Amino acid sequence: MDLKLEVVVLPVSDVDKAKEFYLGTLGFRADADFPIEEGYRIVQATPPGSAASVIFGEGLTSAPAGSARGLHLIVTDIEKAIGELTARGVDVDGPFHDATGAFHHADGTHRVPGLAPGRPSYGTFASFADPDGNEWLLQEVTERAPGR
């Protein structure tokens, strides 16, 4: 059985502000904007090159606005990605890597500024947040692990 991640729901407080950030600032593709009824609106956007999308709006989740954490966007050149996001006005923290050499700690402990030594695939990160504080991480992947 194939299981493909299709969409992640983001909790936001202001749909139009979120739409401007994701479509305007980040350059996500606009897939849909359905104002179904009062209190129920669906906006779907897809990151460039991604098969999965995000959905945000009104009446879509009971999660508090800004509570999404650990959303990853994969890039092949993290320095270039940081430069492009910064040029678009996004406040980016990084690059950084985890002192363990593995995945990053959620609480930011063990975070070491700079590229991972030897710059291994999956080893270097950067982070930014949307206007509500939903946390995104960039992860540099230059060579996929087997089976990926």
N, C-alpha and C positions, 0 to 999 in steps of 0.2 A: 504494500500500500504506500503510495506517495502522499506525503503530508507537506504542503508548502505554506510557509508563512505568507499571508496575503496582506494583512492590515494590522496596525497597532493604533489603538484609540488613545488620543492625548487629551488630558483634562486641561481646559483653558477657561479663562474668565471672560475674555473678550474675543469673539469669533473673528471680527474684522481685523483686529490688531494681530491676531495669530495668522490670519490669512496673508496679511501684508508681510509679516516676518518670513513665513515659509515660502510663499510664492515670490514676493518681491525681493526680500533680502537674500534668502538662501537659494532662490532659483528653482525651487521644486516645481514640477509640472502640475497644473491645475487639472484635476480629473473630474471633479463634480462640485457643485454648490447647490444643494437642494434645501430651500427654505420650505419645509413641508407644512408646518403650521406654527402658530405662536408657541415658542418654547421648544421647538424641535427643528433643528437645522443640521444638515450634514455637509461638511466640506471634506473632500478627499484630495490629497496631494501626494506626489511621488518624487522622491529624490532622484536627481539625474543618474541614470544607469542602473536604477534599482528595480527589482521585480516586486518588491513589497511597498506598500503605501502607508501613510498615516491618515487617520480620520480625526477630525475635531469638530466641535460645533456646540449645539445646545441640546440637552436632554439625552446625551449619549453615554454618560458615565456618572457614577456617583462619587468617583474619586475626586479629591480636592484639586482645584486648579494648581498646576505646578508640581504635582506629586510624582510624576513619572521620572524614574531614575534609570541610568545604565543603558540608555538607547544608543546603539552603536552604528556609526556610519563608517564603512570601510573605504580607505583611500590607498592608492599605490605610492603616493609621495606626500608624507605628512607635512613637510615644510612648505611645499607648494600649496597644499590645502589650507594651512594656517594663514599663509599670505593672502590667498584669495578671500577667505572669510574675513580677515582683518580689513582688507580693502573694501569689503561690503559693509563695514561698520559693526561687525560682530566682535565682541570681547572674548578672545580665545585664551585659555590657560594651557600652556604647553609650548613645546613638546615635553613629555615626561615619560618615565618608565617606572616599573615597580622594582624595588630593591631585591625582591625574590627572583626576578627574571621571568616571572610567569604573568598571569593576568593581574590587573590592578586591584587593589583593595578598595572596597566601596567607600570607606570613610576617609580615604586620602592618606592614611598612614602608609608608610613604606614608599611614598611617592618621591622619586628622585628627578630633579629638573634635568632636561636634556634628552637627547636620543638614547635609546638602549644601546649599550656597548656592542659593537659589531653590527648594529642595526638589523637584528634578526626579524624576519617576518613575524607579525603578531605582537611585537615587543614594545612598540612606541605608541603613545597616546597623546591626545589633547582633548580639552573639554570646553563646552560652551553651554549656555542656557537660552531658552526662548524667553519672551517677555514675561511669562508667568513663572519661570524658574524650572521648567521641565529640563532635565539634564541630558545632554547629548555628549557622547564621546566619539572622537575620531580614533580609529585604530589603523595603523599602517600594516597592510598585508601585501607583500610582494610575491610570495610564493605560497600557494594553498597547501594545507596539510593533506595527507593522503585521504581519499574518500570525499573530499570537498569539491 
